[in-house]
Structures are given as structure tokens and as C-alpha cells.
Amino acid sequence: MPQTDDASFARYTNSFIIAAAQTEPSHLMHEQSNSMENQPLTARHPSALSRFIRGETFGLATTYWTLYILAGILFFLFGSVAVAGRNWPLYLGMLAGLIVWSFLLLLGVRSGYKGSDPGKALGRVAILFLLLNMSNVLATLSFI
């Protein structure tokens, strides 16, 4: 059996691929180009906000933990001032906003999660959000 060197094998493989591409029917190539033209621009190039929400910019965990911690810091600062001033309606409104924000973040994690068991991951993140929210509430209430 004759041995072939790698260069001749590569040339033969490349010429076979080029020949196969040249013999492809032109109507198939035309249909493919039309299908790309019919897609909206946003489908081909998602906005920066949608990439950020899906966690593609900084990673899913980094994105949502950063958003959660920023909201927690804001709640602690403004909630402490509201508690110190005995402004309970404002504090309760902020507490409701923090809870809604936590649920929105969980929905974002669910939509961007690509693992095999999203319920398991969401359960863990939800428990951590709950515990951190409770700690934050207790910390702000310490200003009474």
C-alpha cells in the first residue's frame, strides 16, 4: 500500500471540498442568502442590553449578583434613613421594591441559565436572595 504524505492528502481534501462547493446548486445558495436578508437586524445583532440581561457580557452569575448587591446597598442606605426618620410607608414601599427586584432577577437568571437543571440553580439563588434580604432588613431595622 503506497504511503501518502500529509501535504498531498491535504491538497486532495481541499480540492474535494472546493469541487463540492462549486457543484452546489445555485438555487440553494440563493435561498440561503434570502433567508439571511429576511431576518430582522435585531435577530442578527442583539442589543447590548439584551446581551447584558442574558449574561453574555460579564457572565450570568456576575451580572445578577452585581445587580442584586447594588440594589441591596441602595436599600440599606435609604432604608436606614427611612427607619431613622420613622418613615414607615416609605420603608415598606422600598421593602416591596426589593422583593420585586429579587423576583425580577430570578426571572432573568431563569431566562439566561443554560445548565441541565435550572430549578436546582434557581432554588439555591432564591434561598440566598431570601437570606440576604432578611439580613438587610434586620440591619436597617437596627436604626430604630
N, C-alpha and C positions, 0 to 999 in steps of 0.2 A: 504494500500500500504506500503510495507516494506521500511524503510529508509536505505540508504547505506551511509556508512561513506566515507570520501574523499580518504582514503588510499586504500580501496578495489576498488573504482571506478578508481583510477589512475593505480592500478595493472591490472585491466581488460582492460583499454585503452591501456596501454603499451604492454600487451601481444597480443592484437589485431593488433597493429602496427607491432610488431615483426613477427607475423604469416603472415601478408600481405607481408612483405618484403621477407620472406623466400619462399613464393609461387610465387614470380615474376619469369617469365620465364628467363632462363639463357641466351637465345639468345638476349633478350633486354638489359640485363646488359652488354653483350659482345659488342653490338653495341654502347652503350654509352661510354664504355672505349675506343673503337677505334676512335670515333668521337673526343674525347679529345686528343688522340695521334696524330691525323692528323692536328690539329691546329698548326700553327707556334708558336714558342716560344714568339715572339713579341705580338701576339694576347692575350696570357695569361698574359704576364708580360710587359706592355708598358714601354718604356724607361722613364728615369727621365725627359728628355727634352720634350717628348710628354705630360707627366702629367703636366709639368710646363706650356706648351703652352695652354693646356685645362683649366688651372686654378685650378687644383686639388691639387697642392702643397700648395699654400698660399691663394687660393680663387681667383676667376676671377677678381674681382674689384681691389684687392690689387696688383695682378700680373701686370695688364695692366696699372694701374695708376703709379706704380713704374717704369715700363719701359718707360712710356711717360715722367715722370718727370726727369728721368736720361738723356734722350735724350734732353729734354728742357734745362737742366742745361749745358750740353755739348755744345749745340747750342749757348746759351748765352755767355759762356766763350770764345769759339773760334770765334764766330760771332762778338763779341765786339772787339776782337783783329784784325780781318779781316777788320772791318769797320774803326777802328782807323788807320790802315795802308793803308786805301783806296784800299784794295784788293777786288774789286767788283766781279770778276769772282769766286773767292773762296767763297765769301759770298753768291752769288746766287746759287752756287752748294750746299752749306750747307743748304740753304733755301729749295731747291728742295729735298734734302735728308730728311729734317724734315717733309715735306709734304708727301713724300712717306712712311716714317716711321709711320706717323699718319694713313695713309690708311692701312698699314700692321697690325697695332694694331687693327684697326676697323674690319678687316677680322678675326683676332684672337678672338676678342670679339664675333663676329657673330658665329664662329665655336664652341665656348665654352659656349655660352649662353643657358640656359635650361629653360627659362621662357616661358610664354604663348605668348608674343608679342615681338619678337626680334627687329622688326622695330622701335618700340617705344623707346626701350633702346638704340639702335644704333643711332637714331636721336638725342637723348639727349647727348650721349657721343660725337658724331661728332660735335655738336654745341659747346660743352665745349672745345674740341680739337681745333676747329677753333678760338674761342675767345682767348684761351691761346696762340696759335701760333701767332695771331696778336699782342697780348701784348708783347710777347717775341721779335718779330721783331721790334716793336716800341722801346722797351728797348735797343736792340742792336744798332739801328739806332741813339740813343741819343748820341753815342760816336763820331759822325761826328764832 
